[in-house]
Amino acid sequence: MAAFGDSGVGFSMMSATSRRAPKMTETEAAVLTKTRNFIVEALRERSQGKVQKYRVVLQQLDTTDVNALMLWYHALQSCASALGAEFHDLVNVSLKLDIARAPNEVIEPFLQFLSNLLSSNSCYAKPCFQSFVRFLVPVFDPPRIQGAAPTINVELTYLAADRAHALLHMICTTVPSSPLVLWPCVTDQFPHKSHSLDVLSTYVRNLLRILQYCPLLYERIMALIVERLLQIDVEISLDAVEDEEDDDEEDEHLLQFQFEEKGVTGKQGSSSSTSASASASSSEARGIAEMADKLDGLMMVLFEYITAECRRDEASCDRTFRLFLRIFDSFVLSTYRCKFVQFLVYYLAQFKADLPDLFLGYLLNKLLDQTQPTLTRKVCASYVASFVSRAPFIRLETIRNTLAVLVGWLHKYLDVHEQKSPNPVLHALFYHVCQSVYYIVCFRYSELLCDEEGLEFFRQLGFERVNEARLSPLRFCQSSVAQEFARVTHKLSLLRCKHLLSESLDTIRTSGKRHTDQLDSFFPFDPYLLRESSSFIDPVYITWEDRVTPLRERSNTGDRLCVPQGRDIAGSQDSFGSSYGSASYGTSPAVKYLSNLARSLSHSLEDGMGPASFDSEDLMGTTPEVSYDLNFEFKL
């Protein structure tokens, strides 16, 4: 269908029911009556097999003449109830209207016609949805020069979106089953990831706008958006690069974490950019850079949406968090090495004090659940470690509770397997949990050990039993994590495990190659390197340089470390958690959940009690209550 001219096109839309139509003259009324009678006769003859007049109606609707369209849409309003499914071709022709360029004088009778049509024939909801959803992407002007790329018409893009939403809203109000019909339409017309950021972000913003008048699709649409972001996320690769350091800095801290020095491949003009790998072609590098830019822009859209929802009120914040936690459970957790999308939950967790506890409770639920696949449990261990290490908004009680649960699980595992030979396959989960614990200590030791209570807590964890076990966890953990853990604990006279690490390093040097049995270094909340959207994450993120002093204390203490020096607090093997259950952890269900985990493990270890079980909280708002037995029966 040819496009309308720009003349007469307004940039505001009013519902057909929001203002009265101008009064017709006698001549205009007579023409309208004659046209209605003609349509009625054409429909009657069409049912009898005579199509001549019916074809005239189709031709009159397939035009760009404003006056003709106004007349025929007005005339069709009183005939809409007669348009059964057999007249689908007439409805399809009427839906070809270019709502981006049509003047308001045509849009208003068109809207009223569709309202009358759908009130009596809901079978046309699907073609209406399909027609209008296509206007949720930018409107392009044809190129003025042959071979040039088309340009976005911003004004028409906004106008088309406003009109499309008015029409979609009308359908959702008129047809009760509209959410079920609209859902496959928005899914099928979601732009492919190869489209430009403008197309993708415009469509995503319009999907979020649909939620205002079709809340029944809230969870489905958000899950669809996150799923499509994941498809882009997995296309982006990270290259580890060496930061240039002064010799003095290298002497002082030779074992800096390697995972703090990554960048987004192909991001040009950014300090976090790295070149494509040597084997990648320049076109591949450009493709990766484009994907990074697209994901960056789409993450901005979702961060802005989350911010608005969480600042609206407490109920909206809770609803949004639980929704994204369910989406995380369904899509993100099982996605191999996704790098950025998981930060949506991370960002959400800052808005209320109990949200970090809810997230950790969910992760620990899966980690402790023996019915979960080992791979899922290992990934959950990595998420726990990375989240606790990087999020400055987590309460100290929550950090201690989490460590108590993890180390308690390690002790329980050693109760069964302490005399077993090292094996990175059979005991993979044990090594992953060890690495998670070491990682947390490396990042949060300045908060954990800043007072006598913290020192006593660390002593009760019983790290020496874990480190010196025959399973040799320091040998199989990532060398950067193990070495940093040994350096920190030795410097503060907390543990004596450097000799264990030296034995492992000697083994690696003797072999002349990197230890192939070491765990991978997947920590899902490693530095967020998307250039624009990082502005949402950076203020609530602990970098490697931040770790020495808690963020909330840095303005007062500078770089002072509040850990008593020269104090040996290495605990005995059986002293885990003897007094930890008496601490105060607040009143939220999530905090109670974590503290219950810690206390249950503590009592089971100390008193030799039978199975200690408790009910986990309904963390995501939809899952049934599940009970976990903390007297694990380990099976290999």
N, C-alpha and C positions, 0 to 999 in steps of 0.2 A: 504494500500500500504506500502510495506516495506520501511524503511528509507534508505537514501543514507549514505554511509560511509563519514567520515570526510575528507578523503583525497581529495585534489583537490578543496575544498570549499573555495572560496575567500570571503573576507569581504568588498568588494566594488562592486557596481553594475553599469554597463554602459548601457544606452539605446541601443537597437538594431540598431537604426539609428545614434548613436553617433560615431560609428567606423565601418570600412569596415570589412566584413568577410574575413578570409584568403582565398587566391586563392586555388581552388580545383585542384587536379590532374585529369588526364583524367579518371582514374579508379573511383575516387570518384564521378565525374560528371556523369559517366555512371550509377553508383549505384543509385544516386539521381534521375536520369531520370526514371530508371526502377521502383523505389519506387513510384514516382508520378503516373506513368501509372497504377501501381497496385492499388493505392488508387482510381483513376478515375474509373477503371473497377469495383472495389468493390462497389463504390457508385452507379454505373449504375445498377449492378446486384441486389443490395439491393432494388432499386426502383422497380425491376421486381419480387421481392420476393425471390431471391436467396441470402442467407446470409453467405455462407461458407467463401468467401474472406473477407467479412465485419467483420466477427468474428476474422479473422487473424489480421486485422488492430487494432481491440480493444485489442487483446492480446499484440500486439507490443507496444501499448501506456501504458499498465498497467504493467510497468516494472521499475526496478531501474538501468538498464544497461545504462550508460551514452552515449555510442556511438550509441546505438539503438535509444534513445530518441532524440539525436541531429539529426539523419538522418530523423526520422519520422516527427519531428516538422518542419524541413526544407522543407520536401516534402509536408506537409499540407499547407504551406503558399500559394502555387499557386492553391490549391484546396478549399481554405476557402470560396470563393464566392458560391460554390456549396453546402455548408452545410446549408440547410434549416432547419426548425424546426423539420422535421421528422428524422434528424440525431442528435437529442439531446443527445442520449446515447453516441455517439462518443465524443461529446464536453464535456460531464460530466466526461468521463474517462480521457480526457486530462487535465481537471481541478483538478484531484486528485494529480497532481504534488506537492510534498513537497517543496515549494519554500524556506523554511528555510534551507534545507540541500542540495538542488540541486546545482551543480556547475554552474558558470557563462556560461560555454559553452552550457548548456542546457537552462538556463534562457533566453538568448538572442534570440534564434530562437523561443522559446515559446512566448516571448513578441511580436515578429513580427507576428507570427501566429494569436495571439489574435487581434492584431491591424487590420490585414486583415479581420479577421472574423467579427469583430464588425462594420467595415466600410460598410459591405454589409448585415449584419444580426444583427441588433440591438436588436433582441429578446433575444440574449444571454447575454445581459448586466446584467440581474438579477442573473443568476447562476454564472457569473464571480464575481460580487460584493460579493455574499454570500461566494464564495470560498476564496476570498482574505481578507475579513474583519475578518475572523477567525484567521488570523495571526497578528492581532493587540493586542494580549495578549501575555504574556511571553511564551517562548518555554521551555519546561521542558525536562530534561534528565531522562530516566527511573532509578529507584532506583537500586543501585548496590547490596544492601542487601535486601533480601525478607522481606517485612513488613515495610521498611523504606519509608519515604516520598520522592517523586520526588523532584529534585533540579532544579532551574532555570539555564539555559544555557544563560548567559548574552550576549555572542558574537552572538549566533544564534538569540536571541531575537532582538538585534539591526539589524542584517542582514535581518531577516524576515520582520521587520517593514519597512526597507528601500525598500525592493523589493515589498512589498505589496503596499506601497504608490506610487512607480513608476508605478505599474500596474493599481492602482485605478486612478492615474492622467491620464494615457493614455486613460482609458475608458471615464473619464469625458471630455477629449479633443475630443474624437472620436464620442461619442454619445451625441447629444444635450439634450436629456431628462434624462441624467444620474442622476441629483440631485433627481428627483422624484423616481428613482429606487433605488438609494443608501440609501435614508433616511430610509425606512422600514428595510433595512438590518442592519444598525448600531443600530437601535432601538431594533430589535429582538435579536441581539447578544451581547447587553450590559450585562456584567456579573452581576449575582444576587448579592445582598449585602452580601450574605453568603460567597462569595469568599474572598480570602486574599487581603490585601492591595496592594500587588505587582500586582496582576491581575487587580484590579480595577484602580489603578493609571496609570498602563501602558496603559490600554484601553483609559482612559480619556486623557492622553497626546497624544495618537495617534488620537483621535477624534479632538483635537485642531489642530493637524497638518493637518488634512483633510481640515480645513478652508482655508489653504494657496492656495489650488488649486480648491476648491469648495465653493466659498464665498456665493453662493445662500443658502447654508445650515447653514450659520452663526448663525442666530437666533434660528433655530430649534435645532441645536446641543447644543448650550449653554443652552437652556431651558431644554433639555433632561438631561444634566449633573446636573443642579441645582435641577431638580425634583428628580433624584436618590440620590443626597446628602440629600435632605429633608427626603427621606425614611429612611436613616440612622440616621439623626438628631432626629427624633421622637422616636427612639429606646433608646436614651440616657436619663437617669434620673438624676436629681440634688437633692442632699440632703442638707438641711440647717443645718449647724453645728455651734456651738458656739465657737468663738475664745476665748482662755484664755487671760484675761486681768488682769492687776494689779488693786488692789482696788482703787488706786488713779485715774486711768484712768476711772474706772467705775463711781466714784463720779463726775468726771469732765464731762463725756459724757455718761450718762446712756442710752441714747436713740439712740445709734448708729444704723444706718439702718441695718436691718436684711438681706436684699437682697445683701449686700456687702460681705456676709460670706458663699457663696455657693461653692460647689465643684462638680467635675464630679465623679459620683458614679463608684467605682471600678477601678479607675486609680491608679495602683500600682507604687510606687516609685516616686510619684509626690506630691509636697506640696499642690496641689489643690485636691488631691484625698480624697474620703470618702469611708467608707465601705458600702457594700450593706445594704439595709434595713433589719431589723430583720426577716421579713417574706420572704425575697428573698433567694433562695438557692444559694450555692456557684457556681453552673453552670450558674445560671442567672447572678450573679455578674461578672463572667468571660466573659459572652456574652456581657454584657454592656461595659466592659472595652475594648473588641475587637472592638465593634462598635465605641467607642470614638477614638481609635487609627486609625481606618479606616477613619473616618471623618476628623481627624486631618491631616492625610496625603493628603487627597483629597483637603482639604481647602488650604494646602500649594501649591498644583499644581495650583489652581485657583488664589491664591494671586500672585504667580509668573507670571502667564499669564497676570493678570490685570496690574501689575507693568510694564511689558514690553510694553503692549499696550499703557498705559497712558504716558509713557516716550518717545514713538515714536514721536508723534506730537500732537498738540492740537485737530485736527480733529479726530484722533484715540481715544483720551481721551473722547471727547464728544460722539462719536459713541458708545464706550464701556459703558459709563454711561447710556445713554438712553436705550441701549439694556437691561442692568441689571435692570433698573427701570421698563421696561415692564415685564421682567420675575418676578420681585418682585411683581408687580401688579397681575400677573396671577397665581402665585404659592405660594409665600412666605407669603404674607399678610394674606391669608386665611388659612394658616397652623396653627393649634392650638398649641400655646406655643412652636414653634420652638426656638432653643436656640443659634444656631451658624451661620446658613446659611445666615441670614439677615446681618451679618457683611460684606458680600461681597459688598453691597451697601454702608455701612458705610465706608469701606476702600476706595472705589472708590471716595467718596465725598471729600476726602482730596486733590485731585490732581489739582483742580482748585477752585478759590475763589467763583465762583457762583454755584458750584454743590451742596453745602449744601442748598442753597436757592431753587434750583430746587427740591430737595428732600422734603423739608418742604412745598413748594408750592403744590406739588403733594399730600402730606398727608393732608394739610389743605383743599385742594379741596374736598377730600372725607369726611373729618370731617364736613364740612359746607354743604354738599350736602344732603338735606332731602330725596332724593330718594334712598340713600344708606341704607342698613340694619343697625339697631342700633348697632349690634355686630361689624360690620365693622367700624363704626364711633368710637366706644369705643376703638377698637384696634388701630386706627389711632391716637387717643388722647394719648395712651400709647407710641406709636412710637415717636410722637412729643416730649413728655416729656423726654423720654430716650435719644433721639438723641441730643436735645439741651443741656441736662445736661452733656452728656459724651464727646461730640466732641469739642476739644479745638480749632479746625480750623474754627469754626463758628464765623462770625463777630458779634461784639457787637450790631450793628444796626439790624442784623437779629434776635438776641435774643430778643431785645426789640420789634421788629415788631411782632414776634411770640407771646410774652406775651400779647401785645396789642390786637391781634386777639382773643386769648383765653379768656382773661378777658372781652373783649367787648362782646363776645358771651354769657358769663355768665350774664352780665348785661341785655342783650336782653332777655335772658331766664327769669330772675327775673321780668322783666317788665310784663310778662304774668302770672308767677306762684309764685310770691313773697309771696302770702298769702296761698298757698297750704300747706297741711300737709306733713311732711317728709315721703318719701316712696322710698326705695332703688330700687324698681322695676320700678315704673312709671317714676322716675327721674334719672334713672341709668346713662344716658349720662351726665347729669349735674354734678353728683358726680364724674364721671371719668375725666371730664374736670377740675373740681376743684382740684382733686388729681394731675393731670398733672401740673397745675400751681404751686401748693405747692412744688412739686418735683423739678421743674426748679428753683424756688427761693432758695430752700435749697442748690442746687449745685452751682448756678451761682451768688449768692448775692454779692460776693466780686467784681465781675466785673460790675454787674448792678448798684451798689451803691457806686462806688469809686469816684464820683465827684458830683457837684451840679446838673448837668444835669440829672444824674442818680437818685438822690434823688427826683427831681421834677417829673421825669417820674413815679417813684414808687408812689408818692403821687397822681398823676392823675389817677392811675389805680382804685382807690376806693375800696380797699380790704375790708374795714369795712362793706360795704353793703353786700358783698358776704358772709363774715364770720358770720355775725349776722343775716342772713336771716332765716326765719322760717324753711326752708328746712334743716338747720343744717349740712352743708357739712363737718365740722370737725368731726362730730359724725360718719359719714359713711366712710370717707377715712381711708386708712390703718393707724393703730395707730402709726407705726414708722414714717410715712410721716407727719401726723398731728402733732405729738409731736415735731418733729424736726423743722417744720415750726414755731410752737408756740415758741420754744426755741430761734430760730434765731431772729425772729422779736421782741421778748421781750428783748433779750439781747442788741439789737441794738436800742431799743426804737422806733421801726418802727410801730408796731401795738400792740393793747392790746386785745389778744384773748386767753390768758391762762385760763381765767375764763370759757370760752366756752368749752375748752378742758377738764377742770376739771369736769364740769357737765357731760360730756360724760363718762369720766373715772369712776365717781361715779356710773353712771348707770350700767357700766360693772361690777364693784366690787359688787354692790348690787345683780346682777343676779348670781354672783358666777361662771361665765364662760365667755369665749371670746365672743365678740359681733359677732353673726352669720351674721349680715347684712353688715359687713364691706366689702369693695371692695377687689378684689384679688390684689396681688402685682406683676402683670405681667408688667415688664419693659424690653422690648426686647433687649436692649443693656446693660443689667447687665454684670458684669465682664466676660470676655472671658477666659474660663478655659481650652481650649485645649492646650496641653503642647508645641508642636513644632510650630504650626502656630500662636500662640499668639505673636511671635516675630514681626509679621506684625502689630498687633493691639496695643500692649502696648505703643509704642512711640507716638501714636496719640489718647490717651485715658485718660480721667479724672477719677481717682479713688476717693473714698470717702476722702482719706487723701489729695488729691490734691485740693480739692474744696475751701479751705480757701483763697488761693492766686492764681490768674490766672497763668497758666503755663508759659506764655510769660514774666511774671513779677517776677517769683520766684527767679531767679538768682540775681535780684537787691534788692528785698524787703524782702527776707527771709520769715518769717511768719507774717509780718506786715499786718494788715487789713486796707485798705484805705477807710474805711467808717467813717464819722464823728460820734463820740460817743455822746449819750445823746440828739440826735436831734429827735423830734417827727414829723414824716412826714406823719402820718396817714391822708389819703385824705378824702374829703367829698364824699357823696354818688353819686353826680351828676357831678363830675369833670373829668371824664375819657376822656383823650386824647384831651384836649382843645387846646394844642399847638403842639401836636405830629406830625401833618401833615406837619409841616414846616421843619422838619429835612432833612438832606441829606443822601440818602441811596445808592448812586452809580447809575450806568447806566444799569446794566444787567437786562434782562426781569424778572428774578426770583426775584431780589430785588424789582423791581417796582411792581411786583405782590403782594409781602408781604406788602409793604408800602401802596399799594392801598387798600388792605384788612383793614389795620389798620385805614386809613383815612376814608374809607367808614363807618366803624363801628362807628368811632368817630363822624362824622358829623351826622349820623342818630340818635345817642344818644343825642347829644347836641341840634340840631336845630329842631328836630321833623320832619325831611324831609320825603318825600314819599319814595317809594322803591328805594334804591340805588343799582344799578347793574353795573357790569363791566365784561369785557371778560377776562377769565383766559388765561394764555399763554399755548401754545401747549407744555406742559412740557415734554412729552415723545416722541415727534417727529412724532407720528402716530395718536393720538387721535384728533377728531375734536374740534373746539372751543366750549366751554360751558359757558353759562352765569348763574351766581348764584344771586338770589335775597337775599340781606342781611337783608331785613325786614322780618324775619322769621315768619311764622305762625305755632305756635307750636300746635301739635295735639297729644292727648294722648288716 
